[in-house]
């Protein structure tokens, strides 16, 4: 099962490493990463495989939110079907 992780915030050191480490700790495989830095703002969209994730999507979302608060950024995870449906509207 695939999902999309979206990270938005001010560009700072450690964002990518922090998110990638958290995902790896939960057995989430990163399939693709797209990032944009524009005028100090950072946006990253990651396609991930959560098929072997060691926690539920909700639990992973909670961990990502806690990391986001620590780094002062916004992180959210959505199942890929929901992400695709939202962008078709």
FENGIKA-V195157 format. One record per pair of residues at least 12 apart in sequence whose C-alpha atoms are under 10 Angstrom apart, sorted by the first residue. I is the first residue (numbers start at 1). GAP is how many residues later the second one is. If there is no record, write none. Layout:
I&GAP, I&GAP
This chain:
1&47, 1&48, 1&49, 1&50, 1&51, 1&52, 1&78, 1&79, 1&80, 2&26, 2&27, 2&28, 2&29, 2&45, 2&46, 2&47, 2&48, 2&49, 2&76, 2&77, 2&78, 2&79, 3&25, 3&27, 3&28, 3&43, 3&44, 3&45, 3&46, 3&47, 3&48, 3&54, 3&74, 3&75, 3&76, 3&77, 3&78, 3&79, 3&80, 4&26, 4&27, 4&28, 4&29, 4&41, 4&42, 4&43, 4&44, 4&45, 4&46, 4&72, 4&73, 4&74, 4&75, 4&76, 4&77, 4&78, 4&79, 4&80, 5&14, 5&18, 5&25, 5&28, 5&39, 5&40, 5&41, 5&42, 5&43, 5&56, 5&59, 5&70, 5&71, 5&72, 5&73, 5&74, 5&75, 5&78, 6&27, 6&28, 6&29, 6&37, 6&38, 6&39, 6&40, 6&41, 6&68, 6&69, 6&70, 6&71, 6&72, 7&12, 7&28, 7&35, 7&36, 7&37, 7&38, 7&39, 7&57, 7&61, 7&66, 7&67, 7&68, 7&69, 7&70, 8&27, 8&28, 8&29, 8&33, 8&34, 8&35, 8&36, 8&37, 8&60, 8&64, 8&65, 8&66, 8&67, 8&68, 9&28, 9&31, 9&32, 9&33, 9&34, 9&35, 9&59, 9&62, 9&63, 9&64, 9&65, 9&66, 10&27, 10&28, 10&29, 10&30, 10&31, 10&32, 10&33, 10&61, 10&62, 10&63, 10&64, 11&25, 11&26, 11&27, 11&28, 11&29, 11&30, 11&31, 11&32, 11&62, 12&28, 12&29, 12&30, 12&59, 12&60, 12&61, 13&58, 14&57, 15&27, 15&29, 15&52, 15&53, 15&56, 15&57, 15&58, 16&17, 16&19, 16&28, 18&46, 18&49, 18&50, 18&53, 19&27, 19&44, 19&45, 19&48, 19&49, 19&56, 20&26, 22&38, 22&41, 22&42, 22&45, 23&25, 23&26, 23&27, 23&30, 23&31, 23&37, 23&40, 23&41, 24&29, 25&28, 25&29, 26&24, 26&26, 26&27, 26&28, 26&29, 26&30, 26&33, 26&34, 26&37, 27&22, 27&23, 27&24, 27&25, 27&26, 27&27, 27&28, 28&20, 28&21, 28&22, 28&23, 28&24, 28&25, 28&26, 28&27, 28&32, 29&18, 29&19, 29&20, 29&21, 29&22, 29&23, 29&24, 30&16, 30&17, 30&18, 30&19, 30&20, 31&15, 31&16, 31&17, 31&18, 32&13, 32&14, 32&15, 32&16, 32&17, 33&12, 33&13, 33&14, 33&15, 34&12, 34&13, 42&31, 43&30, 43&31, 43&32, 44&31, 45&30, 45&31, 45&32, 46&31, 47&30, 47&31, 47&32, 47&33, 48&29, 48&31, 48&32, 49&30, 49&31, 50&29, 57&20, 57&21, 57&22, 58&19, 58&20, 60&16, 60&17, 61&14, 61&15, 61&16, 61&17, 62&13, 62&14, 62&15, 63&12, 64&12, 64&13, 65&12
